[in-house]
Structure formats: C-alpha cells, structure tokens
Amino acid sequence: MARDDAHVYEPASGHGLAHDPFNAIVGPRPIGWISTVNLRGQRNLAPYSFFNAFNFPPIIGFASIGRKDTLANIEETGEFAWNLVTDPLAEAMNMTSAPLTRGLDEFEIAGLTPAPSRRIKPPRVLESPVNFECRVTQIVQLTTLAGATTQTWLVLGEVVAVHVDRAFLVEGVYQAAAAQPVLRWGGFGDYARIAPEHIFELIRPTRQA
C-alpha cells in the first residue's frame, strides 16, 4: 500500500537514502552471465545484473553500463551465449565480474570449462546446466527523457539454440528450482537463491463471456 507518509523521491534529484533502493526494488533479477569471443578468438565471460527475457520466439537482452569487452566483442561478431548461474557456480560467477585487462580469459581465471556451441562461435560454460546460444538482433544506446544519450547499451539477441541438462527435465518439464538458480538483488553484493519449497502455482483466469 502506498501510504500518505511514504518516502517519495524523484531520481533526478536524488533518493535521500543511504543507498539507492532501485536495484533492490526491481529484484531479484536473473543474471546475464554472457560469454563472447572477439575476432581473434579471445574469450570473455562476464555477469550483467540488468538482464531478462523479452519475447517468444525467444529474445533475451542485457544492458552494458559502459563500453565493456562483452559489448565490443558482440559488436565485432554479432553473437553471444548466456549461461545460467546456479548456487554451485556463484563464486565462479563473482570472479568473472573482476575488471581485467582486455584479452585475459575469465574462463581460466574462474576455473571454468569452455564448451563448444552448436550455432555460434562463443563457447558455453560447461558447468552451467542451461545455456542459450544467441545472435544479436539489436544494440540500442539508451537515452534519457530529455533525449540525452547515456553510456548504457541494451543488447538484444535471438536464442538460436538451447542446452538443458537432462537431470533437470522431469517428464518433459524443466524443473527450474531444482537447478538452484542464483539471482541478483539490491545492495552492494546481495543475491538470492530459489528453493523448491518457495515455488507456488497460480492458474491464469480464463476469458469471461
């Protein structure tokens, strides 16, 4: 309930709190753990907290705040892979968020195995139970309400191949909670886990005559 005494602020004027609540409010969010290669075949792997699915047939997207290696590689090749972050992979994912010199291999630094993809050149994370192979459909530099360009680029890609560990398929249904996905929350380093006991079902209402 939005009470009369709610804390109200306009982002352009500041939030007036110890920490901006925006990321915590819009969360938890899936993590865009994105693997790419450049034209020289050098690998890159990095997590992005602004990530989600936007369409079916499947289109996913993530936002790069600043011109990072991931964005540069995608602009060169038009391809990327998304890898599901799970509880056993949380520490490795965090290691790949370190700001490294361009050309260093996050797969090697985090002790992860690059696996060949089926339709694209960037490798998948073998240890991840779900991978999406993607080809870029749009790269959009975001603008403000006033029309000013920001230093953030939205990358959208169509999923052209999906890899799912059969251990998480039961009678043809993907068991999302069983894969132990990790999601990004707010704060300086807050994450969330999904557990089977927290899953519930709501059936959509049918159209009324």
Contacts in CASP RR format, 6 or more apart in sequence:
PFRMAT RR
TARGET T0000
AUTHOR 0000-0000-0000
METHOD contacts of the structure
MODEL  1
MARDDAHVYEPASGHGLAHDPFNAIVGPRPIGWISTVNLRGQRNLAPYSF
FNAFNFPPIIGFASIGRKDTLANIEETGEFAWNLVTDPLAEAMNMTSAPL
TRGLDEFEIAGLTPAPSRRIKPPRVLESPVNFECRVTQIVQLTTLAGATT
QTWLVLGEVVAVHVDRAFLVEGVYQAAAAQPVLRWGGFGDYARIAPEHIF
ELIRPTRQA
7 17 0 8 1.000
9 15 0 8 1.000
9 16 0 8 1.000
9 17 0 8 1.000
11 22 0 8 1.000
15 21 0 8 1.000
15 22 0 8 1.000
19 187 0 8 1.000
19 188 0 8 1.000
23 49 0 8 1.000
23 184 0 8 1.000
23 185 0 8 1.000
23 186 0 8 1.000
23 187 0 8 1.000
24 185 0 8 1.000
24 186 0 8 1.000
24 187 0 8 1.000
24 190 0 8 1.000
27 183 0 8 1.000
27 184 0 8 1.000
27 185 0 8 1.000
27 186 0 8 1.000
28 183 0 8 1.000
28 184 0 8 1.000
28 185 0 8 1.000
28 191 0 8 1.000
28 192 0 8 1.000
29 49 0 8 1.000
29 50 0 8 1.000
29 51 0 8 1.000
29 52 0 8 1.000
29 183 0 8 1.000
29 184 0 8 1.000
29 185 0 8 1.000
30 51 0 8 1.000
30 52 0 8 1.000
30 53 0 8 1.000
30 181 0 8 1.000
30 183 0 8 1.000
30 184 0 8 1.000
31 47 0 8 1.000
31 48 0 8 1.000
31 49 0 8 1.000
31 51 0 8 1.000
31 85 0 8 1.000
31 93 0 8 1.000
31 182 0 8 1.000
31 183 0 8 1.000
31 184 0 8 1.000
32 47 0 8 1.000
32 48 0 8 1.000
32 49 0 8 1.000
32 51 0 8 1.000
32 62 0 8 1.000
32 82 0 8 1.000
32 85 0 8 1.000
33 45 0 8 1.000
33 46 0 8 1.000
33 47 0 8 1.000
33 48 0 8 1.000
33 82 0 8 1.000
33 83 0 8 1.000
33 84 0 8 1.000
33 85 0 8 1.000
33 93 0 8 1.000
33 96 0 8 1.000
33 125 0 8 1.000
33 128 0 8 1.000
34 45 0 8 1.000
34 46 0 8 1.000
34 47 0 8 1.000
34 48 0 8 1.000
34 62 0 8 1.000
34 70 0 8 1.000
34 80 0 8 1.000
34 81 0 8 1.000
34 82 0 8 1.000
34 83 0 8 1.000
35 43 0 8 1.000
35 44 0 8 1.000
35 45 0 8 1.000
35 80 0 8 1.000
35 81 0 8 1.000
35 83 0 8 1.000
35 107 0 8 1.000
35 114 0 8 1.000
35 122 0 8 1.000
35 123 0 8 1.000
35 124 0 8 1.000
35 125 0 8 1.000
36 43 0 8 1.000
36 44 0 8 1.000
36 45 0 8 1.000
36 69 0 8 1.000
36 70 0 8 1.000
36 73 0 8 1.000
36 74 0 8 1.000
36 77 0 8 1.000
36 79 0 8 1.000
36 80 0 8 1.000
36 81 0 8 1.000
36 122 0 8 1.000
37 43 0 8 1.000
37 44 0 8 1.000
37 73 0 8 1.000
37 77 0 8 1.000
37 79 0 8 1.000
37 121 0 8 1.000
37 122 0 8 1.000
37 123 0 8 1.000
38 44 0 8 1.000
38 69 0 8 1.000
38 72 0 8 1.000
38 73 0 8 1.000
38 76 0 8 1.000
38 77 0 8 1.000
38 103 0 8 1.000
39 76 0 8 1.000
39 77 0 8 1.000
41 121 0 8 1.000
42 103 0 8 1.000
42 105 0 8 1.000
43 105 0 8 1.000
43 106 0 8 1.000
43 107 0 8 1.000
43 114 0 8 1.000
43 122 0 8 1.000
43 123 0 8 1.000
44 69 0 8 1.000
44 70 0 8 1.000
44 73 0 8 1.000
44 103 0 8 1.000
44 105 0 8 1.000
44 106 0 8 1.000
45 83 0 8 1.000
45 96 0 8 1.000
45 106 0 8 1.000
45 107 0 8 1.000
45 110 0 8 1.000
45 112 0 8 1.000
45 125 0 8 1.000
46 68 0 8 1.000
46 69 0 8 1.000
46 70 0 8 1.000
46 96 0 8 1.000
46 97 0 8 1.000
46 106 0 8 1.000
47 85 0 8 1.000
47 93 0 8 1.000
47 94 0 8 1.000
47 96 0 8 1.000
47 97 0 8 1.000
48 62 0 8 1.000
48 63 0 8 1.000
48 64 0 8 1.000
48 70 0 8 1.000
49 184 0 8 1.000
50 62 0 8 1.000
50 63 0 8 1.000
50 65 0 8 1.000
51 60 0 8 1.000
51 61 0 8 1.000
51 62 0 8 1.000
51 63 0 8 1.000
51 82 0 8 1.000
52 60 0 8 1.000
52 61 0 8 1.000
53 59 0 8 1.000
53 60 0 8 1.000
53 61 0 8 1.000
54 60 0 8 1.000
54 61 0 8 1.000
54 156 0 8 1.000
57 158 0 8 1.000
57 159 0 8 1.000
58 132 0 8 1.000
58 158 0 8 1.000
58 159 0 8 1.000
58 162 0 8 1.000
59 137 0 8 1.000
59 156 0 8 1.000
59 157 0 8 1.000
59 158 0 8 1.000
59 159 0 8 1.000
60 82 0 8 1.000
60 132 0 8 1.000
60 134 0 8 1.000
60 156 0 8 1.000
60 157 0 8 1.000
60 159 0 8 1.000
61 154 0 8 1.000
61 155 0 8 1.000
61 156 0 8 1.000
61 157 0 8 1.000
62 154 0 8 1.000
62 155 0 8 1.000
63 142 0 8 1.000
63 152 0 8 1.000
63 153 0 8 1.000
63 154 0 8 1.000
63 155 0 8 1.000
64 70 0 8 1.000
64 71 0 8 1.000
64 152 0 8 1.000
64 153 0 8 1.000
64 155 0 8 1.000
65 151 0 8 1.000
65 152 0 8 1.000
66 151 0 8 1.000
66 152 0 8 1.000
66 153 0 8 1.000
67 151 0 8 1.000
67 153 0 8 1.000
69 102 0 8 1.000
69 103 0 8 1.000
70 80 0 8 1.000
71 139 0 8 1.000
71 153 0 8 1.000
71 155 0 8 1.000
73 80 0 8 1.000
73 122 0 8 1.000
74 80 0 8 1.000
74 136 0 8 1.000
74 139 0 8 1.000
74 155 0 8 1.000
75 139 0 8 1.000
77 121 0 8 1.000
77 122 0 8 1.000
78 135 0 8 1.000
78 136 0 8 1.000
79 120 0 8 1.000
79 121 0 8 1.000
79 122 0 8 1.000
79 133 0 8 1.000
79 134 0 8 1.000
79 135 0 8 1.000
79 136 0 8 1.000
80 120 0 8 1.000
80 122 0 8 1.000
80 134 0 8 1.000
80 136 0 8 1.000
80 155 0 8 1.000
80 157 0 8 1.000
81 117 0 8 1.000
81 120 0 8 1.000
81 122 0 8 1.000
81 123 0 8 1.000
81 124 0 8 1.000
81 125 0 8 1.000
81 131 0 8 1.000
81 132 0 8 1.000
81 133 0 8 1.000
81 134 0 8 1.000
82 131 0 8 1.000
82 132 0 8 1.000
82 134 0 8 1.000
83 124 0 8 1.000
83 125 0 8 1.000
83 128 0 8 1.000
83 130 0 8 1.000
83 131 0 8 1.000
84 128 0 8 1.000
84 129 0 8 1.000
84 130 0 8 1.000
84 131 0 8 1.000
84 179 0 8 1.000
84 181 0 8 1.000
85 93 0 8 1.000
85 128 0 8 1.000
85 181 0 8 1.000
85 182 0 8 1.000
86 128 0 8 1.000
86 129 0 8 1.000
86 179 0 8 1.000
86 180 0 8 1.000
86 181 0 8 1.000
86 182 0 8 1.000
87 180 0 8 1.000
87 181 0 8 1.000
87 182 0 8 1.000
87 193 0 8 1.000
88 127 0 8 1.000
88 180 0 8 1.000
89 125 0 8 1.000
89 127 0 8 1.000
89 128 0 8 1.000
89 182 0 8 1.000
90 182 0 8 1.000
90 191 0 8 1.000
92 110 0 8 1.000
92 111 0 8 1.000
92 112 0 8 1.000
92 127 0 8 1.000
93 110 0 8 1.000
93 182 0 8 1.000
95 106 0 8 1.000
95 109 0 8 1.000
95 110 0 8 1.000
96 106 0 8 1.000
96 109 0 8 1.000
96 110 0 8 1.000
96 112 0 8 1.000
98 106 0 8 1.000
98 109 0 8 1.000
100 106 0 8 1.000
100 109 0 8 1.000
106 112 0 8 1.000
107 113 0 8 1.000
107 114 0 8 1.000
107 123 0 8 1.000
107 125 0 8 1.000
112 125 0 8 1.000
112 126 0 8 1.000
112 127 0 8 1.000
113 125 0 8 1.000
113 126 0 8 1.000
113 127 0 8 1.000
114 123 0 8 1.000
114 124 0 8 1.000
114 125 0 8 1.000
114 126 0 8 1.000
115 123 0 8 1.000
115 124 0 8 1.000
115 125 0 8 1.000
115 126 0 8 1.000
115 131 0 8 1.000
116 123 0 8 1.000
116 124 0 8 1.000
117 123 0 8 1.000
117 124 0 8 1.000
117 131 0 8 1.000
117 133 0 8 1.000
117 161 0 8 1.000
118 133 0 8 1.000
118 161 0 8 1.000
118 163 0 8 1.000
119 133 0 8 1.000
119 135 0 8 1.000
119 160 0 8 1.000
119 161 0 8 1.000
120 133 0 8 1.000
120 134 0 8 1.000
120 135 0 8 1.000
120 160 0 8 1.000
120 161 0 8 1.000
122 133 0 8 1.000
124 131 0 8 1.000
124 133 0 8 1.000
124 163 0 8 1.000
125 131 0 8 1.000
129 164 0 8 1.000
129 165 0 8 1.000
129 167 0 8 1.000
129 168 0 8 1.000
129 179 0 8 1.000
130 162 0 8 1.000
130 163 0 8 1.000
130 164 0 8 1.000
130 165 0 8 1.000
130 168 0 8 1.000
130 179 0 8 1.000
131 162 0 8 1.000
131 163 0 8 1.000
132 159 0 8 1.000
132 161 0 8 1.000
132 162 0 8 1.000
132 163 0 8 1.000
133 159 0 8 1.000
133 160 0 8 1.000
133 161 0 8 1.000
133 162 0 8 1.000
133 163 0 8 1.000
134 157 0 8 1.000
134 158 0 8 1.000
134 159 0 8 1.000
134 160 0 8 1.000
135 157 0 8 1.000
135 158 0 8 1.000
135 160 0 8 1.000
136 155 0 8 1.000
136 156 0 8 1.000
136 157 0 8 1.000
137 156 0 8 1.000
137 157 0 8 1.000
137 158 0 8 1.000
138 154 0 8 1.000
138 155 0 8 1.000
138 156 0 8 1.000
138 157 0 8 1.000
139 153 0 8 1.000
139 154 0 8 1.000
139 155 0 8 1.000
139 156 0 8 1.000
140 153 0 8 1.000
140 154 0 8 1.000
140 156 0 8 1.000
141 149 0 8 1.000
141 150 0 8 1.000
141 152 0 8 1.000
141 153 0 8 1.000
141 154 0 8 1.000
142 149 0 8 1.000
142 150 0 8 1.000
142 152 0 8 1.000
142 153 0 8 1.000
142 154 0 8 1.000
143 149 0 8 1.000
143 150 0 8 1.000
144 150 0 8 1.000
164 174 0 8 1.000
165 179 0 8 1.000
167 178 0 8 1.000
168 174 0 8 1.000
168 175 0 8 1.000
168 176 0 8 1.000
168 178 0 8 1.000
168 179 0 8 1.000
169 175 0 8 1.000
176 194 0 8 1.000
176 199 0 8 1.000
177 194 0 8 1.000
177 195 0 8 1.000
177 196 0 8 1.000
177 198 0 8 1.000
177 199 0 8 1.000
178 196 0 8 1.000
180 193 0 8 1.000
180 194 0 8 1.000
180 195 0 8 1.000
181 193 0 8 1.000
181 194 0 8 1.000
182 191 0 8 1.000
182 192 0 8 1.000
182 193 0 8 1.000
183 191 0 8 1.000
183 192 0 8 1.000
183 193 0 8 1.000
183 194 0 8 1.000
184 190 0 8 1.000
184 191 0 8 1.000
184 192 0 8 1.000
185 191 0 8 1.000
185 192 0 8 1.000
END
